[in-house]
Every structure is written in structure tokens, then in C-alpha cells.
Amino acid sequence: MRKITFRNIFIISIVFIGLLFNKSFSQTDLPVGFSPEELQLVKSPGWNWPVTESRSVITTPPTGHLRTMAQWEEVDAVTITWTSYTSVLRDIVKAVAPSTKMYIICGTGGGGTDSTSIKTYLTSGGVPSISIANCRFLYANYNTVWARDYGANSVYINDVDSLILVDWVYNRPRPSDDTIPHTIARYIGVPDYQTSVAPYKLINTGGNWISDGLGHSFHSNLIVLENPSMNVAQIDTVLSKFMGITRSVKLDTLPYDMIHHLDMHMKLINEETILMGQYPSGISDGPQIEANLQYILANYNSAFGTPYKVVRIPQPPDQLNGNTYPSQGGNYLTYTNALIVNKTVIVPQYYAQYDTTALRIWRGAMPGYNVVGINSNSTISAAGSLHCITHEIGPKNPLLIVHQNLPNTINTTTPYQVNARIQHRSGIQTATLYYTNDTTSGFSSVPMTFTNASLNTWTGYIPAYPAGTHVFYYIKAHANSGKEEVRPMPAPRGNFMFYVLGATGIDEYSSAFEMKPAYPNPSHGITCIPISFDRNTKGTIKLYDMLGNQVALIFDGEMIQGEKNYFINSVGISAGAYIISVETTEGRLTQKLMVR
């Protein structure tokens, strides 16, 4: 063990005594946040966060260009700790293990459950043997189930070359939990870096960490509040030196989320799309969440230099506590506390009345992914859900594909250029662009060429399509090592998509008529579409899904000069992204509508 002060030895002893002998301080009872005993302990005079580390831990910054993995990238394994909420853990194994390894932390010295008992429990719950074969059982001491918060992050040296794990000082007095990252690093054979020694000692928690995989991160101001000896610049220096973070966005904490973890209401689902929890107007943390979102949109762009796209998802009320929200004493129910594992997304579920909408929104936002709901009523009473009790480990040899979805276009004459950043440590042998305007008839393909060595850019071209066409495409890359990868990961079932707006006689943006923003957007019920015409005309208003299928004919007939409101009732329409298209003899206008 590393030498520590007598004061910390004394404090650690107190923690262990509490863990062993105080029922309220037991493994199964500890919440995501502080227990009353822990809170009293950390507020005691002279408290300092204990650091428990092995001599093989590295406490100086790694060398080389660093890139922290994003949570939608390829996952090699998911880690869980087998203690509380075993039925939820079993459902996670059932959803994830068919295609991904599971590292299951078991307790030692009689303090946990052995692997045989866990396998029996999994089998009794319907987990198939092929999934159990994907489970690896690691014996280590632990305090709690909250693997996200004490887990280490997958970071790559030189973007994709070498995997390392980077572990902060855990922001809870739970020393056994804080050693689990080293157990995992030793098991998979990668270096374990810790921010545990000044001037790089940083306290942080995984639930308050969002990375876009390209050097940008998001946190609540909890990261500042829990490091009072450091200023913001010093915190950012540690994130830069250990994780390659060049921009760290810090948001105001929420009045009713007592743990202040962003994953309770916010998630990045790709490099430029934010999934943001939403409360009814004026309810609970709704005003502060909206203020934080508007702060992001006004001050920061995505890694592509473009404004973030936003998908809103309801934060449901707590029916077990009188249909209340957190400001009214209800638990902090959330659908953003989900886990993306390769082609699968596991999403918390609570009550069918609200779950159905949440699953539709997730499926609309991530087309082609297998979206699985898992009941989380048991965990949410302790202020955590699926994301909180899992952690992902990246592969040792990732094949990285970064691409910004092409926007809708009025171009009907020249090919559409597709650029992608593609990297693998063995080099890229080939990259191929697949495209179609009808997914049922298959995809055509064209080779991509290596166009920029410094940016690792590959370029391909989709032939021009006529106005009114939905174009679907995906990218496939082969590394020199033989590894293959596609983006989006579930392709060809899930694809990138853009719409060719074009023109019909008059330019798409003709002043002959104007379509104002539909409202409410996102929609769930009666939605108003305001349109103004400078002359009488005939036309249609249609709703298309992102596959180009007509979902609804909103209007067909004479359109009268002046401003008029048209309406669609979205009840019964699956949640997701849609295109409202106004088509007249004067031209065509479109806008995006989200249905929740």
C-alpha cells in the first residue's frame, strides 16, 4: 500500500469499522449519495479523502495525445458489482451479455456472492447459458453497487493506439469501491492511472462525467465544489493531462437532484446530439435544466463546429409516492440514466404509462438500435438507475469512425460529399460508403479515398438525387489487422439520413409562402403548424418518417391567402423524428418535428 498519513489511517479505520458493524452503513443500504453516517464523517474536522492504491498504480500523467472514449463507441465489456438489486443486475446481464462480455465483481472473504451462486441465479431468471459464458467473475472487496461512480474511464493514447484506465479519487468514503478500477485494470492487463497525488489529485464521480470522444466533456459544478483546494483552471489541467479534455463545460447544480450527477437528466447520444430530461413547465428542476441547456446552446458548439441538436425526454412523476416530482417529495425518476452497449441501449422503466413514450423517443433518436427497458423502481429510491450501476470498458484495439450526419440539402445536381475520420492502430486498409433511397431494395456502394493524413479523413461521394428523396447511408471500414467496423454501429438496420429538399418550379425558400415553427415541438397530441401564403394555391401538408415513408396526410386542397393554422394529432404516432413537408405549386418547405 502507498504510505499515508496517520490521520488518514485513523479515518480509514473508522470507515471500515462502520462498514463492518453499523447496519445503516452496510453494503446493501448505501445509496448513490452520502448516507447520514458518511455525511457526518466527511464534515468532521480535518477530513481528507482517503486514497487507497497499489504500488503499480501510476499517478503521473500519461504521455502522448489522449482521447477519452465516448459512451456510444464500441464496448468490449460492461462491469457490474454483484450486491444490491440483483434482479436488476440479472436483467442487465440478460440484455447485454449475448453480445458483450460482462465483468462481475464478486465479494471476497465471505462478504459477497460466489460465482456459482450468481450463475445459478442468472439461470433461474432465464439468462441463457451462451450469455453466462460471456460473464467473467472477478473477486474483490467492495462497498456498493454504484459501479459508474467509482469506475475508471477508458482513455486511448494517440487516439486509438493504447488503452489505459484513468481513475479519479472517488467522492465517497468507500475505500473498497475505490480499489475496484485497479482490480479491473490488472485483470485486463492495461495501465491504471490515478489522479490521487498532488498537484493532480482530483475528486470526481462517473455519474457527473459526459465525454464526446473528441476532447469535450460536461459536468455539473459538483466537480468544482468537491475540489475546494483547486481552481477551475487547475481542474481543467488535470482533465487535460490525464484524459485529453480540451473543453470542460460546467453547469449549475439542480435544486432537487441532491447528488448533482448529470446522468440523471442529460446524455450525449452522439457527437452532436443531447438527450435532455424535461419536466412539465415550472415543475421541479425543469427551469434549471432548461437554463443549463440554453447556456450550452448559446455558448458552445459540437465538436463539428455546429449547434447541438436536442432531443427532449420526459422525467416522469413517482407514482409510488402519490404521482409526485422531486420538488414534491417524489424519487428522481429518469430515462436518461441509460447505457449504450454497442448495438443495444438499456433504458430505465418505471410505469407503462410513461415508459412507452420514453422507449419511443429512444428508438426514434437511435434508429436501428435494440432498445430494451429494464424495471428500475428498486434502484431509483436510492437515487440511481441503470447507468449508475454499470460501467463500460473500451476495446484494446478500437476502430474509430467519426462522422457528422449530412444535413438536408436543396442540391439536386452535384454528388454529396461524405467525410469521415477513420483510425485504427494498424492503419486503415479500405473504407466504403453505402447509400440508398430505399432501404428495402438494398444499398449501393462506392469506395472512399484517404484525403487528409493529418486529420485521418476518408472521403466518398453519394450521387445526386431528385427533390423529395430521403437518402440513407452508412460507412464501413476495414483495418489492416482485419478488424471491421460500421457507423452507425447497427448499420445497415440503422443509418445516417438526409432529405433532398430541392425545388419544384420555384426555389425551396420562395417568398410565396412561409412555414413558421410548429408547436409544441416535441409533440404529443394536438400540434399547430402555422403557414402564411401571399396568394391562393393548392397543395398538401404531409408527415414523413426518417425512412421517407409517409406517415400522415395532414392537408390536401385549397390553401387560402393569409396566415392559417393547420393541425396534426400525434397521439398514436411512434415517438421519434419526422419531417413536415408543405408541397404546393409554388414550391416546397420542410421542417423537423419530434414526437414524444
C-alpha positions in Angstrom: 0.0 0.0 0.0 1.1 3.6 -0.5 2.2 5.4 2.6 -0.5 7.6 4.0 -0.7 9.9 7.0 -1.7 8.8 10.5 -4.7 11.0 10.2 -5.9 9.1 7.1 -5.1 5.8 8.7 -7.4 6.7 11.6 -10.1 7.9 9.3 -9.9 4.8 7.1 -10.2 2.7 10.3 -13.3 4.5 11.2 -14.8 3.8 7.8 -14.0 0.1 8.0 -15.5 -0.2 11.4 -18.6 1.5 10.2 -18.8 -0.8 7.2 -18.4 -3.9 9.3 -20.5 -3.2 12.3 -23.1 -0.5 11.5 -26.2 -1.9 9.8 -27.1 1.5 8.3 -23.7 1.6 6.8 -24.0 -1.8 5.2 -23.2 -2.6 1.5 -26.8 -3.1 0.6 -28.0 0.1 2.1 -25.6 2.7 0.9 -27.2 5.0 -1.7 -25.6 6.8 -4.6 -25.3 9.8 -2.4 -24.0 10.1 1.1 -25.5 8.0 3.9 -26.1 10.1 7.1 -23.1 8.5 8.7 -20.9 9.2 5.7 -22.0 12.8 5.6 -21.2 13.3 9.2 -17.8 11.7 8.7 -16.8 13.9 5.7 -17.9 17.0 7.6 -15.7 16.2 10.6 -12.7 18.5 11.3 -9.6 17.7 9.3 -11.4 15.3 7.0 -9.4 14.4 3.9 -10.4 11.9 1.2 -8.5 8.6 1.8 -6.5 7.3 -1.1 -6.2 3.5 -1.5 -3.8 2.5 -4.2 -1.5 -0.3 -5.3 2.2 0.3 -5.9 1.6 -0.4 -9.6 -0.8 2.5 -9.9 0.6 5.4 -12.0 0.0 8.9 -10.6 1.8 11.0 -13.2 0.1 12.0 -16.4 0.4 9.6 -19.4 2.4 10.8 -22.4 1.1 11.2 -26.0 -2.1 12.6 -27.4 -5.0 11.4 -25.2 -8.6 10.7 -26.2 -11.3 9.6 -23.7 -13.8 7.2 -25.2 -17.4 8.3 -25.7 -20.1 6.1 -24.4 -21.6 5.3 -27.8 -18.4 3.8 -29.1 -17.5 0.1 -29.3 -17.7 -1.5 -25.9 -15.5 -4.6 -25.1 -17.1 -5.3 -21.6 -19.6 -4.0 -19.1 -18.7 -4.1 -15.4 -21.2 -4.5 -12.5 -20.8 -5.3 -8.8 -22.9 -8.1 -7.6 -24.5 -6.8 -4.4 -27.8 -4.9 -4.1 -30.6 -5.0 -6.7 -29.7 -8.4 -8.0 -32.9 -8.8 -10.1 -31.9 -5.6 -12.0 -28.4 -6.8 -12.4 -29.7 -10.0 -13.8 -31.8 -8.1 -16.3 -28.7 -6.2 -17.4 -26.8 -9.4 -18.0 -29.8 -10.8 -20.0 -29.8 -7.7 -22.2 -26.1 -7.1 -22.6 -24.2 -10.4 -22.3 -25.5 -12.0 -25.6 -23.1 -9.8 -27.5 -20.7 -8.2 -24.9 -18.5 -9.5 -22.1 -19.6 -8.8 -18.5 -17.1 -8.3 -15.7 -19.0 -9.2 -12.5 -17.3 -8.1 -9.3 -17.9 -10.7 -6.5 -17.0 -10.1 -2.8 -14.2 -11.9 -1.0 -13.8 -13.3 2.4 -17.5 -14.2 2.7 -18.5 -10.7 2.1 -20.1 -11.4 -1.3 -21.7 -14.0 -3.5 -19.5 -16.6 -5.2 -19.7 -17.1 -9.0 -21.5 -20.5 -8.7 -24.4 -18.9 -6.8 -24.6 -16.0 -9.3 -24.7 -18.4 -12.3 -27.5 -20.3 -10.6 -29.4 -17.1 -10.0 -28.9 -16.0 -13.6 -30.1 -19.3 -15.0 -33.2 -19.3 -12.8 -34.1 -15.9 -14.2 -33.9 -17.1 -17.8 -30.4 -15.9 -18.8 -29.2 -18.4 -21.4 -26.0 -20.3 -21.0 -24.4 -18.6 -24.0 -24.8 -15.3 -22.1 -23.5 -16.7 -18.9 -20.4 -17.9 -20.8 -19.7 -14.2 -21.6 -19.5 -13.4 -17.9 -16.2 -13.1 -16.1 -16.2 -13.2 -12.3 -13.6 -11.0 -10.5 -13.2 -11.4 -6.8 -12.5 -8.2 -4.9 -13.7 -6.3 -1.9 -16.4 -3.7 -2.5 -18.7 -1.4 -0.6 -21.6 -0.6 -3.0 -23.3 -1.4 -6.3 -22.6 2.0 -7.9 -20.0 1.0 -10.4 -20.4 4.1 -12.6 -19.3 6.5 -9.9 -16.2 4.6 -8.7 -15.3 3.0 -12.1 -12.4 4.1 -14.2 -12.6 5.7 -17.7 -11.3 4.2 -20.9 -8.7 6.5 -22.4 -6.6 6.0 -25.5 -3.0 7.2 -26.1 -2.6 8.6 -29.6 -6.4 8.4 -30.2 -6.6 4.6 -30.8 -3.2 3.1 -30.1 -3.1 2.1 -26.4 -5.9 1.6 -23.9 -5.4 2.9 -20.3 -7.8 3.3 -17.4 -8.0 6.6 -15.6 -9.4 6.7 -12.1 -10.3 9.7 -10.0 -10.4 9.7 -6.3 -14.0 8.5 -5.6 -16.1 11.2 -4.0 -17.4 8.9 -1.2 -15.6 7.5 1.9 -15.8 3.9 0.4 -12.2 2.7 0.2 -13.0 -0.8 -1.2 -15.0 0.7 -4.0 -12.1 2.9 -4.9 -9.8 -0.1 -5.4 -12.1 -1.9 -8.0 -10.7 0.0 -11.0 -7.3 -1.3 -10.2 -8.7 -4.9 -10.0 -10.2 -4.5 -13.5 -7.0 -2.9 -14.9 -4.9 -5.7 -13.6 -7.3 -8.3 -14.9 -7.4 -6.9 -18.5 -3.7 -6.0 -18.4 -3.8 -2.3 -19.0 -2.1 0.5 -17.1 -4.1 2.1 -14.2 -3.6 5.9 -13.9 -4.9 7.6 -10.8 -5.5 11.3 -10.1 -4.6 10.7 -6.5 -1.4 12.7 -5.8 -1.0 16.5 -5.8 -0.9 18.5 -7.9 -3.1 16.1 -9.9 -5.3 14.9 -7.0 -8.9 15.2 -8.4 -12.1 14.1 -6.8 -14.8 13.2 -9.2 -17.6 10.7 -9.9 -18.7 8.9 -13.0 -22.3 9.9 -12.9 -21.1 13.5 -13.3 -19.0 12.8 -16.4 -20.0 13.1 -20.1 -17.5 12.9 -22.9 -18.0 13.3 -26.6 -14.9 11.2 -27.5 -13.3 14.2 -29.2 -11.9 16.2 -26.2 -15.1 17.8 -24.8 -16.7 17.0 -21.5 -19.7 18.1 -19.5 -20.1 18.2 -15.7 -22.3 19.8 -13.1 -20.4 22.3 -10.8 -20.1 19.4 -8.3 -16.7 18.8 -9.7 -15.7 22.3 -8.6 -17.5 22.1 -5.2 -15.7 18.8 -4.3 -12.3 20.1 -5.1 -12.1 23.3 -3.0 -8.3 23.3 -3.0 -8.2 23.7 -6.8 -9.5 26.4 -9.0 -11.3 25.7 -12.3 -8.1 26.1 -14.3 -6.3 23.5 -12.2 -9.2 21.1 -12.5 -9.2 21.5 -16.3 -5.4 20.9 -16.3 -5.9 17.5 -14.6 -8.6 16.6 -17.1 -6.4 17.7 -20.0 -3.2 15.9 -18.8 -4.9 12.6 -17.8 -7.8 12.4 -20.3 -7.1 14.7 -23.2 -10.0 17.1 -22.4 -9.6 20.4 -24.1 -13.0 21.9 -23.2 -14.8 21.2 -20.0 -18.4 22.6 -19.7 -19.6 23.0 -16.1 -23.3 23.5 -15.5 -25.2 24.8 -12.4 -26.3 22.1 -10.0 -30.0 21.4 -9.7 -32.2 22.3 -6.7 -33.8 18.9 -6.3 -31.2 16.5 -7.6 -29.3 16.1 -4.4 -26.4 14.1 -5.9 -25.8 16.6 -8.7 -24.9 14.0 -11.3 -25.6 15.0 -14.9 -26.5 11.4 -15.9 -29.8 11.8 -14.0 -31.1 14.3 -16.7 -28.6 14.6 -19.6 -26.9 12.3 -22.0 -24.9 12.6 -25.3 -26.1 10.0 -27.8 -23.6 11.0 -30.5 -21.1 13.8 -31.1 -23.7 16.4 -31.7 -27.0 15.3 -30.1 -28.0 15.9 -26.5 -30.8 13.9 -24.9 -32.2 16.1 -22.2 -34.7 15.3 -19.5 -37.7 17.5 -19.4 -40.3 18.3 -16.6 -43.6 19.9 -17.1 -43.4 23.7 -17.3 -42.2 25.2 -14.0 -42.0 21.8 -12.2 -39.1 20.6 -10.1 -35.7 21.0 -11.8 -37.3 21.9 -15.1 -36.4 25.6 -15.0 -32.7 25.0 -14.1 -32.4 22.1 -16.7 -33.8 24.4 -19.4 -31.5 27.3 -18.3 -28.5 25.0 -18.4 -29.5 23.7 -21.9 -29.9 27.2 -23.2 -26.5 28.1 -21.7 -24.9 25.2 -23.7 -26.7 26.2 -26.9 -25.8 29.8 -26.6 -22.1 29.3 -25.8 -20.9 26.0 -27.2 -21.0 24.1 -30.5 -20.5 20.5 -31.1 -17.0 19.1 -32.0 -18.1 19.6 -35.6 -18.5 23.4 -35.0 -22.2 23.3 -35.4 -25.0 23.8 -32.9 -26.0 20.9 -30.8 -29.2 19.0 -31.7 -31.6 18.4 -28.8 -33.9 15.5 -28.1 -36.1 16.0 -25.1 -37.4 13.1 -23.0 -39.9 13.4 -20.1 -38.8 13.0 -16.4 -41.8 11.0 -15.1 -43.5 11.5 -11.8 -43.2 8.9 -9.0 -46.5 7.0 -8.8 -45.5 5.1 -5.7 -45.2 8.4 -3.9 -48.5 9.9 -4.9 -47.6 10.8 -8.5 -45.1 13.4 -7.3 -42.0 15.0 -8.7 -38.7 15.5 -6.8 -39.8 19.0 -5.7 -42.9 17.4 -4.1 -41.0 14.6 -2.4 -41.0 12.0 -5.2 -38.0 10.0 -6.3 -35.8 11.3 -9.1 -37.2 9.1 -12.0 -35.1 9.5 -15.1 -34.9 8.0 -18.6 -31.5 9.5 -19.5 -29.8 7.2 -16.9 -29.4 4.6 -19.7 -26.5 2.6 -21.1 -25.4 2.3 -24.7 -23.7 -1.0 -25.3 -22.7 -1.5 -29.0 -26.0 -2.1 -30.8 -28.1 -2.2 -27.6 -29.5 0.5 -25.4 -30.9 -0.4 -21.9 -33.3 2.2 -20.6 -34.8 2.5 -17.1 -38.5 1.7 -16.8 -41.0 2.6 -14.0 -44.6 2.7 -15.1 -46.0 1.7 -18.5 -48.0 4.9 -18.8 -44.7 6.8 -19.2 -42.3 4.0 -20.3 -43.9 3.6 -23.6 -43.3 7.2 -24.6 -39.7 7.1 -23.4 -38.9 3.9 -25.4 -40.4 5.5 -28.5 -38.2 8.6 -28.1 -35.1 6.5 -27.6 -35.9 4.4 -30.7 -36.6 7.5 -32.7 -33.4 9.1 -31.6 -31.3 6.0 -32.2 -32.8 4.2 -35.2 -31.7 0.6 -35.6 -30.6 0.0 -32.0 -32.1 -2.7 -29.9 -33.7 -0.6 -27.1 -34.5 -2.7 -24.0 -36.4 -1.5 -21.0 -35.4 -2.7 -17.5 -37.6 -2.0 -14.4 -35.7 0.3 -12.1 -38.2 1.1 -9.4 -36.0 -0.6 -6.8 -32.8 1.3 -7.6 -34.3 4.8 -8.1 -35.3 5.1 -4.5 -31.6 5.2 -3.8 -31.1 8.0 -6.4 -29.7 5.8 -9.2 -30.6 3.7 -12.1 -29.0 1.6 -14.9 -26.2 3.9 -15.9 -25.3 4.3 -12.2 -24.7 0.6 -11.6 -22.8 -0.2 -14.8 -19.5 0.9 -16.4 -18.2 0.2 -19.9 -14.6 -0.8 -20.8 -13.4 0.0 -24.3 -11.6 -2.4 -26.6 -7.8 -2.5 -26.7 -7.9 -2.0 -30.5 -10.8 0.3 -31.4 -11.6 1.1 -35.0 -12.8 4.7 -34.7 -15.2 6.2 -37.2 -16.3 9.8 -36.6 -18.8 11.3 -39.0 -21.3 14.2 -38.9 -24.6 13.3 -40.4 -25.1 15.2 -43.7 -27.8 18.0 -43.3 -30.8 18.3 -45.5 -30.0 19.9 -48.8 -31.5 21.7 -51.8 -28.8 20.3 -54.1 -30.2 18.0 -56.8 -27.3 18.2 -59.3 -23.9 17.5 -57.7 -22.8 14.5 -55.6 -23.0 14.7 -51.9 -19.6 14.6 -50.2 -19.2 12.4 -47.2 -16.1 12.8 -44.9 -15.2 10.6 -42.0 -12.4 10.4 -39.6 -11.3 6.8 -39.5 -8.5 5.4 -37.4 -7.0 2.1 -36.2 -3.6 1.4 -34.8 -2.8 -1.0 -37.6 -3.9 1.6 -40.2 -7.0 1.6 -42.4 -6.9 -0.7 -45.5 -10.2 0.3 -47.1 -13.3 2.4 -46.3 -16.6 2.0 -48.2 -19.7 4.3 -48.4 -23.1 2.6 -48.7 -26.2 4.5 -49.8 -29.7 4.1 -51.0 -33.0 5.9 -51.3 -35.0 2.8 -50.4 -33.7 0.6 -47.6 -36.0 -2.3 -48.7 -34.2 -2.6 -52.0 -30.6 -2.7 -50.6 -27.6 -0.4 -50.8 -25.2 0.6 -53.5 -21.5 1.2 -52.5 -18.6 3.4 -53.5 -15.0 3.3 -52.2 -13.8 6.1 -50.0 -10.4 7.6 -50.6 -7.8 8.8 -48.0 -7.8 12.5 -48.4 -6.1 14.1 -45.3 -3.4 12.3 -43.4 -3.2 14.8 -40.6 -6.9 14.5 -39.9 -7.2 10.8 -40.8 -10.0 11.8 -43.3 -11.6 9.5 -45.8 -14.0 10.8 -48.4 -16.7 9.3 -50.6 -19.5 10.7 -52.8 -23.2 9.8 -53.0 -24.7 10.5 -56.4 -27.2 13.4 -56.6 -30.9 12.6 -56.1 -34.0 14.4 -57.2 -36.1 16.6 -54.9 -38.3 14.8 -52.4 -35.8 12.0 -51.8 -34.7 10.6 -48.5 -31.1 9.3 -48.7 -29.8 6.7 -46.3 -26.2 5.8 -45.9 -23.5 4.3 -43.6 -19.8 3.8 -43.6 -17.8 0.6 -43.3 -14.0 0.4 -42.6 -11.5 -2.4 -42.7 -8.3 -2.1 -40.7 -5.0 -3.7 -41.9 -5.3 -6.1 -38.9 -8.6 -7.4 -40.4 -10.9 -5.7 -37.9 -14.1 -4.2 -39.4 -16.5 -1.6 -38.1 -19.5 0.3 -39.3 -21.0 3.6 -38.3 -23.8 3.8 -37.2 -23.0 0.7 -35.3 -26.3 -1.1 -36.1 -26.0 -0.5 -39.9 -27.5 -1.4 -42.2 -30.5 -1.7 -40.0 -29.8 1.8 -38.6 -28.4 4.6 -40.9 -27.5 8.2 -41.4 -30.2 10.0 -43.3 -30.8 13.3 -45.0 -33.6 14.8 -47.1 -33.2 16.3 -50.6 -35.4 19.3 -50.5 -34.7 20.6 -53.9 -37.3 22.8 -55.7 -40.4 22.3 -57.7 -40.7 25.2 -60.2 -39.8 27.8 -57.5 -36.8 27.8 -55.1 -37.3 25.9 -51.9 -37.1 29.2 -49.9 -39.6 31.1 -52.1 -41.4 34.0 -50.5 -44.6 32.7 -52.0 -45.4 31.1 -48.6 -43.8 30.7 -45.2 -44.0 27.9 -42.7 -43.4 29.1 -39.1 -42.1 26.7 -36.4 -44.7 24.1 -35.4 -45.6 24.0 -31.8 -45.4 22.3 -29.4 -42.3 20.6 -30.6 -41.6 17.9 -29.3 -45.2 16.9 -29.9 -47.6 14.6 -28.0 -51.1 15.4 -29.1 -52.5 18.4 -31.0 -49.7 20.2 -32.8 -50.1 23.5 -34.6 -48.4 24.2 -38.0 -48.7 27.9 -38.9 -48.3 28.7 -42.6 -48.9 32.0 -44.4 -49.5 32.4 -48.1 -49.2 35.5 -50.3 -51.8 34.1 -52.8 -54.3 31.3 -53.1 -52.7 28.0 -54.1 -53.3 24.3 -54.0 -51.1 21.9 -52.0 -50.5 19.2 -49.5 -49.1 19.0 -46.0 -47.6 15.6 -45.2 -45.7 14.0 -42.4 -42.8 11.7 -43.3 -40.7 9.4 -41.0 -36.9 9.4 -41.3 -37.1 6.4 -43.7 -39.0 8.5 -46.2 -42.4 6.8 -45.6 -45.5 9.0 -45.5 -46.9 8.7 -42.0 -49.9 11.1 -42.3 -51.6 13.4 -44.8 -52.3 16.5 -42.8 -54.0 18.5 -45.5 -54.8 18.3 -49.2 -56.6 21.0 -51.0 -57.0 24.8 -51.5 -54.7 27.0 -49.4 -56.1 30.5 -48.9 -54.1 33.7 -48.9 -53.1 34.9 -45.5 -52.0 33.1 -42.3 -53.7 29.9 -41.4 -53.1 27.2 -38.8 -53.1 23.5 -39.7 -53.1 20.8 -37.1 -51.9 17.2 -36.6 -52.7 15.0 -33.6 -49.5 13.0 -32.9 -51.2 10.6 -30.4 -50.7 7.2 -31.8 -47.7 8.2 -33.8 -44.5 6.4 -32.6 -42.0 8.7 -30.9 -39.1 9.9 -32.9 -38.0 12.4 -35.6 -40.3 13.3 -38.5 -40.4 15.7 -41.4 -43.3 18.1 -42.0 -43.4 18.8 -45.8 -45.6 21.5 -47.3 -45.8 21.0 -51.1 -47.5 23.4 -53.4 -47.3 24.6 -57.0 -45.3 27.5 -55.5 -42.6 25.3 -54.0 -41.8 23.1 -51.0 -40.9 23.8 -47.4 -40.0 21.3 -44.7 -39.2 21.3 -41.0 -38.4 18.7 -38.4 -40.9 17.6 -35.8 -40.1 15.5 -32.8 -42.9 13.3 -31.4 -42.6 12.0 -27.9 
